[in-house]
């Protein structure tokens, strides 16, 4: 079993597509009209046939209070791995991305949190070189 698709609620699918492709650097995989919305997915250009991220419309009534609570508490809704968090932080801030947490050493990794402009906080993580799951036990 493997993860092939996960979704992220977004306020505006077209704005989200622009942010996730033009700013973060993901590739558009699917853009299929479904009534007023779209089956709109992006994927990492670094992973061939890797998992897709569905940019899902946030129209369901349960979504707003859920995301508002996460945003208010500073809790990221998703996490993306990076190889060099300082380089990503510099690249993304130069593109106008707002970070709610700059790169921070948390022991086993470095993390940073950004606002995706679509209603979500996203955490970036760079694992430290000699850390693995066996070290956690």
C-alpha positions in Angstrom: 0.0 0.0 0.0 1.2 3.5 -0.8 -0.1 7.0 -0.6 -1.0 8.1 -4.1 -3.2 11.2 -3.4 -3.9 13.5 -0.6 -5.9 16.7 -0.6 -5.5 20.2 0.7 -8.5 22.5 0.9 -8.0 25.8 -0.9 -10.1 29.0 -1.1 -9.6 29.4 -4.8 -8.4 26.6 -7.0 -6.9 28.8 -9.7 -5.0 31.0 -7.2 -3.8 27.8 -5.5 -2.6 26.3 -8.8 -0.6 29.5 -9.5 0.9 29.5 -6.0 1.8 25.8 -5.9 3.2 25.7 -9.5 4.7 29.2 -10.1 5.9 29.9 -6.5 6.5 26.6 -4.9 7.6 24.8 -8.1 5.2 21.8 -8.3 3.9 20.5 -11.7 0.3 20.4 -12.7 -0.8 16.8 -13.2 -4.6 16.9 -13.7 -6.9 19.8 -14.5 -10.3 18.3 -15.2 -13.5 20.4 -15.0 -16.2 19.1 -12.6 -19.1 21.5 -12.7 -18.0 24.8 -11.1 -14.8 23.2 -9.8 -12.0 21.1 -11.0 -10.1 17.8 -10.3 -6.9 19.8 -9.9 -3.7 18.0 -8.8 -0.1 18.9 -8.6 3.0 16.8 -8.0 6.6 17.2 -7.2 8.9 17.5 -10.2 11.5 15.5 -8.1 9.4 12.3 -7.9 8.4 10.5 -11.0 4.8 9.1 -10.6 4.9 10.2 -7.0 1.9 11.2 -4.8 -0.4 13.9 -6.1 -1.8 16.8 -4.1 -5.4 17.5 -4.8 -6.2 21.3 -4.6 -9.7 20.7 -3.3 -12.4 23.4 -3.1 -13.0 24.6 0.5 -16.7 24.9 0.1 -17.9 22.3 2.6 -19.2 24.0 5.8 -16.9 22.0 8.0 -13.8 23.2 6.3 -13.8 26.9 7.4 -14.0 26.3 11.1 -11.4 23.5 10.9 -8.9 25.6 8.9 -9.5 28.7 10.9 -8.8 26.9 14.2 -5.6 25.4 12.7 -4.5 28.8 11.4 -5.2 30.5 14.7 -3.2 27.9 16.6 -0.4 28.1 14.0 -0.7 24.4 13.1 0.4 23.5 9.5 -2.1 21.4 7.5 0.6 19.7 5.4 4.4 19.1 5.4 6.7 19.1 2.4 10.3 17.8 2.6 13.2 19.9 1.3 16.9 19.2 0.9 18.1 22.6 2.0 15.7 24.6 4.1 17.8 27.7 4.2 18.0 27.8 0.4 14.2 27.2 0.1 13.5 29.9 2.7 15.7 32.3 0.7 14.1 31.3 -2.6 10.6 31.6 -1.4 11.0 34.8 0.6 12.5 36.4 -2.5 9.2 35.4 -4.3 7.1 37.1 -1.6 6.1 34.1 0.4 5.3 34.9 4.0 6.7 32.6 6.7 5.1 32.4 10.1 8.2 30.5 11.4 11.7 30.9 9.9 13.9 27.9 9.7 14.2 26.4 13.2 16.3 23.6 14.6 14.1 21.1 16.3 16.7 18.5 17.1 16.2 15.8 14.4 15.3 18.3 11.7 15.0 21.9 10.6 11.5 23.2 10.0 9.9 26.4 8.7 6.2 27.3 8.3 4.7 29.3 5.4 1.3 30.7 4.5 0.2 29.3 1.2 -2.1 32.3 0.5 -5.0 29.8 0.0 -6.0 29.4 3.7 -3.3 27.0 5.0 -0.1 26.9 6.8 2.5 24.5 5.3 5.5 23.2 7.1 8.8 22.6 5.3 11.1 20.1 6.8 14.8 19.2 6.2 15.8 16.1 8.1 19.3 16.1 9.6 21.7 13.7 7.8 22.3 11.0 10.4 18.7 10.8 11.7 16.4 7.9 11.0 13.4 6.2 12.6 15.6 3.8 14.5 17.1 6.7 16.4 13.7 7.6 17.8 13.2 4.3 19.6 
